[in-house]
Amino acid sequence: MSHFLSVPDAYDRWAASYDGYDNPMVFMATHAVPASLAAVAHGAGVFEFGCGTGRNLAALTALGAHEAEGCDFSGGMLHHAGSHRTFRHDMTQPLTHPVTPADVVLFCLTLEHAEQLDVPLASAARILAPGGRVAIFEIHPFLSQRGAAAHFVEPDGTEIRMPAYPHSFSTFLNAFARAGLHVESCRKWRPCDVADAPVPAKVLKRGAQMPLLVEFILKKHE
Ligand SMILES: C[S@@+](CC[C@H](N)C(=O)[O-])C[C@H]1O[C@@H](n2cnc3c(N)ncnc32)[C@H](O)[C@@H]1O
C-alpha cells in the first residue's frame, strides 16, 4: 500500500523512526556534512533550515559550533530535536522570527521539498554573518531528475510518499545568483567518498561511483 501525504504530515509520521531509518541519502549526509564543515564549524554560529530531528545541529555542536539553531515546519520532527534551539517555520515563507546572524547556514535534504528556491535562499543570505557560508547538501540532480525523492516505508509495509521538486544545476545556480550568493565550491558525494565508516549495501545499490548527493558552499557577494 502507498500513501501520498503533504510534506509536514509525512515528516510528522516519519519523525519517530527517522534517525534510525536506513535511508541512503541520510547515510551520505551523515558523513558529508561533518566532513565538509569541520573546518568552518569550530567556534561558528550555525543555523539550519529544515533541521528536522536536529541531527546536523548535534553533529556541528560536537565539532565545536558555539551556537546551533534551526527551524522546521514539522512539529513531529522538532519534537525529537531535544535541547536544540528550534522554532516552527515554513522556509518558503519570509522569515520573521529573530535569528542571530550565522557563520554557517545549512540546508540538508530539505530544498527538494521547496518548489521555488528564492524565499529560502533570500532568508539564508539575510541571516548570514559577514564572511559566512551557506552550505547545501541535496540529492544529486542526476538522481532527483530521474525520480529519486524522499520517501519511507512504515513497519507494516505502507510506503509514504510526499511532494518533491527535483532541481537541476541551472535552477540552483540561477537561484543562487538571484539571492546574491556565489559558489565557493561544489562537489559530488559518492559512496566511495565515505572514508570513515563501512558503507551499507543499500547505499551501494547504484554502485560506489554514483554521485548520490551534491554539495554547494556559497558566499555572499561583498
Ligand atoms: C529529509 S528531512 C532532513 C532533515 C535534516 N535536515 C537532516 O538532514 O536530517 C527534510 C526536512 O525538511 C523539512 N521541511 C521540508 N519542507 C520544509 C519547509 N517548507 N519549511 C520548513 N521545513 C521543511 C521537513 O519537515 C524535514 O524535517
The ligand as a Gaussian input file, in Angstrom:
#p B3LYP/6-31G(d) Opt

LIG

0 1
 C       14.893000      14.678000       4.825000
 S       14.478000      15.697000       6.188000
 C       16.078000      16.374000       6.578000
 C       16.171000      16.822000       7.997000
 C       17.571000      17.288000       8.387000
 N       17.966000      18.413000       7.593000
 C       18.538000      16.135000       8.222000
 O       19.489000      16.260000       7.441000
 O       18.330000      15.115000       8.906000
 C       13.683000      17.122000       5.441000
 C       13.225000      18.107000       6.497000
 O       12.840000      19.317000       5.837000
 C       11.679000      19.798000       6.468000
 N       10.989000      20.692000       5.516000
 C       10.566000      20.406000       4.268000
 N        9.975000      21.473000       3.704000
 C       10.048000      22.474000       4.624000
 C        9.608000      23.815000       4.649000
 N        8.972000      24.364000       3.605000
 N        9.854000      24.553000       5.749000
 C       10.490000      24.007000       6.821000
 N       10.911000      22.734000       6.880000
 C       10.695000      21.971000       5.779000
 C       10.882000      18.551000       6.798000
 O        9.882000      18.771000       7.768000
 C       12.011000      17.633000       7.284000
 O       12.242000      17.759000       8.666000

